[in-house]
Amino acid sequence: MDYFVPNFGMDRDIKWSEEDEKVASALVGHAWAFKTPESWEKWRNRAKDAEYNFNMDLSEDMQASLTNMKFAEDTVKKSGFDVQDLKGVEDILKK
């Protein structure tokens, strides 16, 4: 939808904050330095420099566990046993 949005200029709170920041910087003798080479080096995220392998192969133990789990699930499904049916579990425990 297209409609007119009036522009009332910069909000006075933002304008005052910018003026206050200039005064505060003059008082302490230090100014903010964003996106300069010095600030970039000081504050950069060094973890991004490392190369991570997010698609690692599973260990042999995990591969065996997954194979065994799939085999067990297939066996249970073929026997018609409902793993959600707790009454079936109670019957097995009584034996």
C-alpha positions in Angstrom: 0.0 0.0 0.0 1.4 3.5 -0.9 0.6 6.4 1.3 2.2 9.6 2.4 4.5 9.5 5.4 5.3 13.0 6.8 8.9 13.8 7.6 9.2 15.8 10.7 13.0 15.8 10.7 15.3 14.3 13.3 13.7 13.6 16.7 14.8 16.2 19.3 16.0 13.5 21.7 18.3 12.1 19.1 19.5 15.6 18.2 20.2 16.4 21.9 21.9 13.1 22.5 24.3 13.8 19.6 25.0 17.3 21.0 25.6 15.9 24.5 28.0 13.3 23.1 30.1 16.0 21.5 30.3 17.9 24.8 31.1 14.7 26.7 33.9 13.8 24.2 35.4 17.3 24.6 35.3 17.0 28.4 37.1 13.7 28.6 39.3 14.3 25.6 38.3 11.1 23.9 36.0 10.5 20.9 34.3 7.4 19.7 36.1 5.6 16.9 33.8 3.3 15.0 34.8 1.2 12.1 38.4 2.4 12.0 41.2 -0.1 11.4 42.3 0.3 15.1 38.8 -0.4 16.5 38.3 -3.2 14.0 41.4 -5.0 15.2 40.6 -4.4 18.8 37.0 -5.5 18.8 36.7 -8.0 15.9 35.4 -11.5 16.5 38.5 -13.7 16.3 36.4 -16.8 16.3 35.4 -16.0 12.7 39.0 -16.4 11.7 39.0 -20.1 12.3 37.8 -22.5 9.7 35.2 -24.8 11.2 33.9 -28.1 9.6 30.2 -28.0 10.2 29.6 -31.1 8.1 31.8 -33.6 10.0 31.4 -37.3 9.5 30.1 -39.2 12.5 32.4 -41.4 14.5 32.3 -45.2 14.0 30.5 -45.6 17.4 27.8 -43.2 16.4 27.4 -44.8 13.0 27.0 -48.2 14.6 24.5 -46.8 17.2 22.4 -45.3 14.4 22.5 -48.6 12.4 21.5 -50.6 15.5 18.7 -48.1 16.3 17.3 -48.4 12.8 17.5 -52.2 12.9 15.6 -52.2 16.3 12.9 -49.8 15.0 12.4 -51.9 11.8 12.2 -55.1 13.9 9.6 -53.6 16.2 7.5 -52.3 13.3 7.6 -55.7 11.5 6.3 -57.4 14.7 3.4 -55.0 14.9 4.3 -53.8 18.4 3.2 -50.3 19.1 6.0 -48.6 21.1 3.5 -46.0 22.3 1.2 -48.6 23.8 2.3 -48.9 27.4 -0.1 -51.9 28.0 2.2 -53.9 25.6 5.2 -53.0 27.8 3.4 -54.1 30.9 2.6 -57.5 29.3 6.3 -58.0 28.5 7.3 -57.0 32.0 4.9 -59.5 33.6 6.5 -62.5 31.7 
